[in-house]
């Protein structure tokens, strides 16, 4: 992981610690923020390990006071969603599970 990814992981850990101190039971909004910030950290690690982002953009992130808060704010201000990606994933999972269930049913019918 590069320094930006490492810093984002550290910031996420600090964020979780502050949440636990302030809110023993997270609210829905806090739960969403935790989920999205965790996803942002994972995305940064992927972008780094797969070399999908130019160094000038990593440098842009390096100068931010808090990378995770910066990216989360950008996410909240953007009108795109992950619905298409989730739809594809859910479809693939259902089709895969169906194929397993169908195969098991065929095996049971052959045994009987």
C-alpha positions as a Markdown table, in Angstrom:
| # | Residue | x | y | z |
|---|---|---|---|---|
| 1 | Unk | 0.0 | 0.0 | 0.0 |
| 2 | Unk | 1.2 | 3.5 | -0.7 |
| 3 | Unk | 1.3 | 6.3 | 1.8 |
| 4 | Unk | -2.1 | 7.6 | 0.9 |
| 5 | Unk | -3.7 | 4.2 | 1.4 |
| 6 | Unk | -1.9 | 3.7 | 4.7 |
| 7 | Unk | -3.0 | 7.2 | 5.9 |
| 8 | Unk | -6.6 | 6.4 | 4.9 |
| 9 | Unk | -6.5 | 3.2 | 6.9 |
| 10 | Unk | -5.1 | 5.0 | 9.9 |
| 11 | Unk | -7.7 | 7.8 | 9.5 |
| 12 | Unk | -10.5 | 5.1 | 9.3 |
| 13 | Unk | -9.2 | 3.5 | 12.5 |
| 14 | Unk | -9.2 | 6.9 | 14.2 |
| 15 | Unk | -12.7 | 7.6 | 12.9 |
| 16 | Unk | -14.0 | 4.3 | 14.3 |
| 17 | Unk | -12.4 | 5.0 | 17.7 |
| 18 | Unk | -14.0 | 8.4 | 17.8 |
| 19 | Unk | -17.4 | 6.9 | 16.9 |
| 20 | Unk | -17.1 | 4.3 | 19.6 |
| 21 | Unk | -16.2 | 6.9 | 22.2 |
| 22 | Unk | -19.1 | 9.3 | 21.2 |
| 23 | Unk | -21.8 | 6.9 | 20.2 |
| 24 | Unk | -21.9 | 3.5 | 21.8 |
| 25 | Unk | -24.9 | 2.7 | 19.5 |
| 26 | Unk | -24.3 | 4.1 | 16.0 |
| 27 | Unk | -27.2 | 5.8 | 14.3 |
| 28 | Unk | -28.3 | 4.9 | 10.7 |
| 29 | Unk | -26.4 | 8.0 | 9.4 |
| 30 | Unk | -23.3 | 7.0 | 11.3 |
| 31 | Unk | -23.6 | 3.4 | 10.1 |
| 32 | Unk | -23.8 | 4.7 | 6.5 |
| 33 | Unk | -20.7 | 6.8 | 7.1 |
| 34 | Unk | -18.8 | 3.9 | 8.5 |
| 35 | Unk | -19.8 | 1.7 | 5.6 |
| 36 | Unk | -18.9 | 4.3 | 2.9 |
| 37 | Unk | -15.6 | 5.2 | 4.6 |
| 38 | Unk | -14.6 | 1.6 | 4.8 |
| 39 | Unk | -15.5 | 1.2 | 1.1 |
| 40 | Unk | -13.4 | 4.3 | 0.3 |
| 41 | Unk | -10.4 | 2.8 | 2.1 |
| 42 | Unk | -10.8 | -0.4 | 0.2 |
| 43 | Unk | -11.1 | 1.5 | -3.1 |
| 44 | Unk | -7.9 | 3.4 | -2.4 |
| 45 | Unk | -6.1 | 0.2 | -1.7 |
| 46 | Unk | -7.4 | -1.3 | -4.9 |
| 47 | Unk | -6.5 | 1.8 | -6.9 |
| 48 | Unk | -3.0 | 1.6 | -5.4 |
| 49 | Unk | -2.3 | -2.1 | -5.8 |
| 50 | Unk | -3.7 | -2.2 | -9.3 |
| 51 | Unk | -1.9 | 1.1 | -10.3 |
| 52 | Unk | -5.2 | 2.6 | -11.6 |
| 53 | Unk | -4.5 | 6.2 | -10.6 |
| 54 | Unk | -1.8 | 8.6 | -11.8 |
| 55 | Unk | 0.7 | 10.0 | -9.3 |
| 56 | Unk | -0.6 | 13.5 | -9.7 |
| 57 | Unk | -4.0 | 12.5 | -8.3 |
| 58 | Unk | -2.3 | 10.7 | -5.3 |
| 59 | Unk | -0.4 | 14.0 | -4.7 |
| 60 | Unk | -3.7 | 15.8 | -4.8 |
| 61 | Unk | -4.9 | 13.5 | -2.0 |
| 62 | Unk | -1.7 | 13.8 | 0.0 |
| 63 | Unk | -2.3 | 17.6 | 0.5 |
| 64 | Unk | -5.7 | 17.1 | 2.0 |
| 65 | Unk | -6.0 | 17.6 | 5.7 |
| 66 | Unk | -8.0 | 14.4 | 6.1 |
| 67 | Unk | -8.1 | 12.2 | 3.0 |
| 68 | Unk | -11.0 | 10.1 | 4.2 |
| 69 | Unk | -13.3 | 13.1 | 5.1 |
| 70 | Unk | -12.3 | 14.8 | 1.8 |
| 71 | Unk | -13.3 | 11.7 | -0.2 |
| 72 | Unk | -16.4 | 11.1 | 1.8 |
| 73 | Unk | -17.5 | 14.7 | 1.2 |
| 74 | Unk | -16.9 | 14.3 | -2.5 |
| 75 | Unk | -19.0 | 11.1 | -2.5 |
| 76 | Unk | -21.9 | 12.8 | -0.7 |
| 77 | Unk | -21.8 | 15.7 | -3.2 |
| 78 | Unk | -21.9 | 13.4 | -6.2 |
| 79 | Unk | -25.1 | 12.2 | -7.8 |
| 80 | Unk | -23.9 | 8.8 | -8.9 |
| 81 | Unk | -24.9 | 5.7 | -7.1 |
| 82 | Unk | -23.6 | 2.1 | -6.9 |
| 83 | Unk | -27.0 | 0.7 | -8.0 |
| 84 | Unk | -25.8 | -0.6 | -11.3 |
| 85 | Unk | -22.8 | -2.4 | -9.7 |
| 86 | Unk | -24.9 | -3.8 | -6.9 |
| 87 | Unk | -27.5 | -5.0 | -9.4 |
| 88 | Unk | -24.9 | -6.9 | -11.4 |
| 89 | Unk | -23.4 | -8.4 | -8.2 |
| 90 | Unk | -26.8 | -9.4 | -6.9 |
| 91 | Unk | -27.8 | -10.9 | -10.2 |
| 92 | Unk | -24.6 | -12.9 | -10.4 |
| 93 | Unk | -25.0 | -14.2 | -6.8 |
| 94 | Unk | -28.6 | -15.3 | -7.4 |
| 95 | Unk | -27.7 | -17.0 | -10.7 |
| 96 | Unk | -24.7 | -18.8 | -9.0 |
| 97 | Unk | -26.8 | -19.8 | -6.0 |
| 98 | Unk | -29.6 | -21.0 | -8.3 |
| 99 | Unk | -27.2 | -23.1 | -10.4 |
| 100 | Unk | -25.9 | -24.8 | -7.2 |
| 101 | Unk | -29.5 | -25.4 | -5.9 |
| 102 | Unk | -30.5 | -26.7 | -9.3 |
| 103 | Unk | -27.6 | -29.1 | -9.4 |
| 104 | Unk | -28.4 | -30.4 | -5.9 |
| 105 | Unk | -32.0 | -30.9 | -6.9 |
| 106 | Unk | -30.9 | -32.9 | -9.9 |
| 107 | Unk | -28.6 | -35.0 | -7.7 |
| 108 | Unk | -31.5 | -35.7 | -5.3 |
| 109 | Unk | -33.8 | -36.7 | -8.1 |
| 110 | Unk | -31.2 | -39.1 | -9.5 |
| 111 | Unk | -30.6 | -40.7 | -6.1 |
| 112 | Unk | -34.4 | -41.1 | -5.4 |
